[in-house]
Amino acid sequence: MKQRDVRGSLSWWSTLFLILLGIIGAALICFIGVSNVNTLSDSQLCLVMDDSFGGGISDDNWIHENTASGLGVNAFSMSSDSDKNSFVRNGQLYLYPTLTSESDLGLSDNDVLNGANFTVPNCSEGSRQVEQKNGNRTTTVTVAGEGCSVSSNQALGKVINPVLSARLSTRGKKSLKYGKVEVRAKLPKGNWLWPSISLYPEQPTYGDGPLSGRIDLLSSRGNTPTQKEKVPLGFTSATSQSGLFFGPFKATRDSAGQTFTGSNLTPSFLAPLSARIFGYVTNKREPLDASFHTYGMEWTPQWVRFYLDGKVRRVLEVQIENGGKLGGVGGPKGKSIFDRGDFPKTARNGSAEVVVQNPWDGAAASAPFDQPFHLVIDLSAGGTSGWFPDNLGGKPWYDGSETAMRDFFNAKDQWYQTWPLNEDERSFRIDSVKMWKICNID
């Protein structure tokens, strides 16, 4: 009997020892993981902006960017400064999408489809003077605006952007060059809505489009996961994507919205780049439109890191040359941003092969992300960039079609019923925006 008790006691203590060993091991792994995380301390940061929208949309922080240009992705929405599309309620910023025909613009559904000309009120796309760098030389050039006037023509398949929404920017108000950004937000519900939070260069220092770069803090979709559609979670509101967008050529588009670089380089040219610099996080238990989440990033000359709901939940980390903590060495070996792109040595331009050269040669390894950037909060709908893949989730248009926007609008009875009547659910809601710069850094 005593022998059996001894065996039972030994078994109990052995089990307890293994449990404790597992707990200690897990704690050690977590400690090592957290201690090795690249991060900025509070003492390194100086506040640029802390906006909780208690006093409305502050003119000290924000401007509306009003345009029908499609914002480089041939979005099917226009951005407006109407108080129906952006407003503050209970200390939160609401970006609320509507049909263009529901607005006070005087456009009916028939006008959207045919025979109307429309000028965007308070358009932000007028010509402007910008500085551009070419080696050691800086020149001032005039950039023509676009997207201020649109028209509909049934014979040509052209329609006026059928959705009206809002786009707010800190351009000319608040910017940072290296630092930290955190935005607490709740995503909208509604098929083909495209909420995003990005940082754009204050000046297109290296040229327009990808030459001067873009930082995507958040990019998601309004399509809620459903059993009926069986769409992968990565293409729904369960997933948020973050990353860096850049390239050695100015991007242009044809009438169907197909991306080209240079004059007419092949559309697949940027594909290897996009595959290498974006990360994503997926909430499997509930989509990101079910509650508020904090979308954050830290940005230094040595690394850029994106996270969700705290620094431990990493979305993406990009190491740059001389990686490691700010001002030090010893981190994972990095590459320059150009090298991170892993571009081909040549690309076809029509019938000729052109050499892909580094447009940031001689600049910092972090170029084009070595300049001041401002924050943009946007809610768009649709588009032909591939963000909404063809033949997925009942998508009613094809990106390569010249009538993509018209096809989208003609399917209004399908997708508009997925947009909640409740403004709290349909809106892209922003609870707070915080920006810090790294103190004492050029």
Number of C-alpha atoms within 10 A of each C-alpha: 5 7 8 9 10 11 11 12 12 12 12 11 12 12 12 12 12 11 12 12 12 12 12 12 12 12 12 12 12 13 11 11 11 13 10 12 16 21 21 16 8 10 8 14 17 15 14 16 18 14 19 17 19 15 9 15 20 11 10 11 18 18 19 23 21 23 28 27 21 21 16 15 18 23 22 27 29 28 30 25 21 17 12 17 20 24 19 18 13 10 17 21 22 26 28 23 28 18 17 22 17 14 15 9 13 10 17 15 15 13 20 26 22 18 15 16 15 17 14 18 15 14 20 20 18 13 11 11 11 16 14 18 15 13 12 7 7 12 10 10 11 10 13 10 14 17 18 19 15 19 17 21 16 14 9 10 15 20 27 28 26 26 24 26 25 29 24 23 21 23 21 14 15 18 23 21 21 25 23 25 22 22 24 19 24 22 30 32 27 24 23 25 30 25 25 22 22 20 23 23 25 21 19 20 21 24 20 18 21 19 21 28 26 20 22 21 28 24 21 25 31 28 26 23 20 12 6 7 11 10 16 13 17 18 21 24 29 25 21 26 20 29 25 24 21 24 23 23 22 17 21 17 17 11 10 16 22 19 21 20 22 15 13 15 22 16 13 12 18 23 11 13 20 16 10 14 18 17 19 19 17 18 13 12 7 13 21 25 27 15 10 16 18 17 23 24 28 22 25 26 23 25 25 24 23 29 24 24 14 14 18 14 11 18 23 20 21 21 23 23 19 21 22 21 19 18 10 10 12 9 18 14 12 18 19 17 24 22 13 15 22 12 19 13 10 13 18 15 16 11 7 10 12 14 12 14 14 14 20 21 12 10 12 15 21 21 21 25 25 20 22 16 25 22 27 21 21 20 28 27 25 26 26 25 17 15 16 22 14 15 10 13 20 12 18 19 24 20 21 16 15 18 18 24 27 23 17 21 24 14 13 13 9 14 18 16 11 16 21 14 10 8 16 16 18 23 28 29 26 24 21 18 18 16 23 22 22 24 13 8 11 8
